[in-house]
Amino acid sequence: MKIRSATLVSAGVLFLAACGSAAASELITQDASIYSASCTTGTTAAFPGGFRADRSCNNRAVSGVASSVSDALNNAQLFGNLGAAGGRYCNLPINGMQSFPGGYVANFSCGVATLGGVGSTATDTGVNALAFANLENQTGLRCRVPLANVSAFAGGYIVNAACGNWTISGVGNTAKEAGVNALGFATVHALGGRRCTATLSDIDGYIGGALVTFRCNGARTVSGVGSNVADAAASALDFAS
């Protein structure tokens, strides 16, 4: 199966969606009515560009982040739902949400694990972090995204997710697209495939398009070509899967 993005579906299981490049930047979040945790109304606090929400779900602390209060509360509910479904209950430390030019990273404290995500907006970031938390629940692969592991270049971003003892990369025109691409490559590795990374020297832009090459364990490379770096990285993910 060719993977463009890893998505959460309403049943709460990992679904690998083979979707077009436009849809590759989107993640479908878990339906809040499935595995619904019993959560308090909670409290919210603003930060530049968004809000965090803190709730108690099944007597466990959870957090959520988003660009609006309602979406932050829903993101927290979804983390509570994931805990109720057998996953981890995750809350956001004081320094867990960090910004950079063009986006955010959020790294949640989830029991003994730190699980994180990245995006262009606070909402993107909460969704990506939730997807990585679901990936850990389904496969055991734990990934976080330290702020220092996000790099901007002319025309895009590289995200290096720290997954266990390994680095797994994603590339995109935006931080959101790079986070989705990293989630896709992490999913490939979690399901028994290769782990792949990319650096700035692996990105070749030219008039009308781009070539992105990922270097994978086993001395293998996978490359993709597209009209921009996001499409090229998504094409490379197709070959990796």
N, C-alpha and C positions, 0 to 999 in steps of 0.2 A: 504494500500500500504506500502510495506517495503522500508525504506529509507536508502540508503547508503551515499548519498551526495545530497546537494541541488545545482542545477546548473542553470545558466542563458542560455536561448536559444535565437535564433535569433529574435523571436517575442518580446523579452523583458519581458516575463512573467516567473514566478517561475515554474520550472519543477522539480519534485521530481523523481530522477532517481534511479531505482532499478538496481544496477550494482554489478559486482563481486568485490572482495576485491582488486584486482589489480587496477581496475578502480576507486575505492573509493577515491584514492588519487588525482584524477584529477577533475578539474572544467572546464566546457565549458563556455567560456566568450561570452558575447553578441556580435553579428555581428555588426561591426562598420558601416555597410551600412544601418542598420535599425534605425529609429528615429535619423538620422544623424544630429548632431548639427553643426552649422557653427562655426568653431574654427580657431583661429590664429595659425600660425606656432609654436609659443611659444618659451620658453627658457628652457635650461636644465642645471643641475648642478650635478656633480659627488659626491658620498659619498662612503666609503669603501664597495665594493661589489655591487654597482649599481648606478642608476641615478634617479633623480626626474625630472619631466617635469611639467612646469606651462604653461597653455594656457588660453585663453579667449574664452569661448564657449557661443554663444548667448549673448555676453556682460557680462558673468558671469565667475568669476575666478574658474578654476578647476585645479587639479593636478593629477599626476600619478607617480607610482614608478615601477621600473623593473630592471633587471640585465643588460639590454642594452638600449641605447638611443631610438631606434625605438620602443621597447616594452613599455618604459616609456611614450613616446608620445601617443602610442595607448591606454595605460591604462587611460591617461588623456582624450583622445577622448571618451572613453567608459563612463567615469564619466560624460562627457558633454552630451553624448547620453542619459544617464539615466535621467539627468535633463530635456532634451528635451522631454522625454517620460513621464514626470510628476513627476519624483523623485526629489531628492535634488542635487544641484550643490555642489560639495565637493572640498575643497582645503586643502593642507597639511601645517599645521603650521611649524614653524622653528624646533621645537622639536617633531614634529609628527612622525618622523621615528626614531626608536631606535633599537639597535642590542643587542643580547645576544648570548652566545656560542651556535651555531647551528641554528641561525635564526634571524628574525626581527619581530617587531610589527610596524604597521602604523595606527595612529588614525587621521582621517580626520575631519576637521571642516566643517560641512554641515548645514549651517544656525543655527538653534537653537539646532541641534543635533551633537553629536560626534559619528562617526561611524568608526570602526576599523577592522583590520584583522591581521593575523599572518601567517608566512610561514618560510620555510627553506632558501629560496632565496628571493631577492627583488621582483622578478617576482611572485613567489608564494604569497607573502604578498599583492601585489597590486591586484591580482586576488581574494584573499580571502576577502579583504576589499570591493572590488566591489560587491562581492556576498552578503556580509552582508548589504551593502547599498541597493541592490536590494530587499533583504528580508524586510528591513524597508519600502521600497516603496510599496511592495506588501501586507504587513501585519501590518505595524505600529510598529513592534518590533525593538527597537533600541539597538544595541550591540556595545560595544567597548572592546578593549583588552589592559588594562594597562600592562606595562612591568612587574610589580610586580606580575601579575596574570599568568605568564608563569613559570612553574617549570620543571626542568630536573631531571630525576632519571636514575638509571642504566637500560638502555634498552629503554628509551623513554622520552616522554614529557606529561605533563598535562597542558591544557589551560583552564583557567577559564574566560569565556567571561562575562562581566558585561552587562546584558540585562535588562534595566529598573531597577527595585529594586531587581532583582534576579541575581544569579550566575548560569551559565549553562556551563558545562564542556565538554571537548573533550580530548581524549587520543590517542596517536599514537607513532609509533617508531621514527618518525621525527616530527619536529614542523609543517611541512606542513600537515602531516596526522592528527595531533592533532587538527589543525585549521579546517580541513574539517569535522572531527568528531564533533567538537563543533558547526559548522554551521548546521550539520544534526540534532543535538539535539535541537538547537535553532529553526529550522524549525518545528520540532515536536511540540514544545511548542507554537510557533506562530500560528499553525493551530489548537490549542485547546487541545493539548496533555499535558502531564506532563512535568515539568522542572526537570532536573536531574543533579546531580553533582557527582564527584568522587574525592577521595583523594588518597595519596600514599598508605594508609592502605587498599584501595579497590582494589589494583593491586597485584595479586599473580602470580609470575613467577615460573615455574617449568621446569624440563628438558623436552624439546620438545614442550613446549606450555605456555599459560598464561590464567588466568581467570581475567576478569575485571568486577567489580560490580559498577553500578551507583545507587545512592540513590535519589529517586524522591519524590516529594510532594505526600501527601496522604499515607504516610508510605509504599510506594511501592519500591521495588528494582528490577532492571533488570540486568542480568548478561550475559556475553558472553564468550565463550571459543574459542581460536584459536591457531595457531602455533606461534603467537607472539602477542604483546599487541595491535598492530594496527588491526589485524584480530579479536581479542577478543572484542575490543571496537566497531568495525563495527558490529559484531554479536549482541552485546548488543543494539546497535541502531536499528537493525532489530526488536528486541523484544519490544523496546520502542514505535515503530511506529505501 
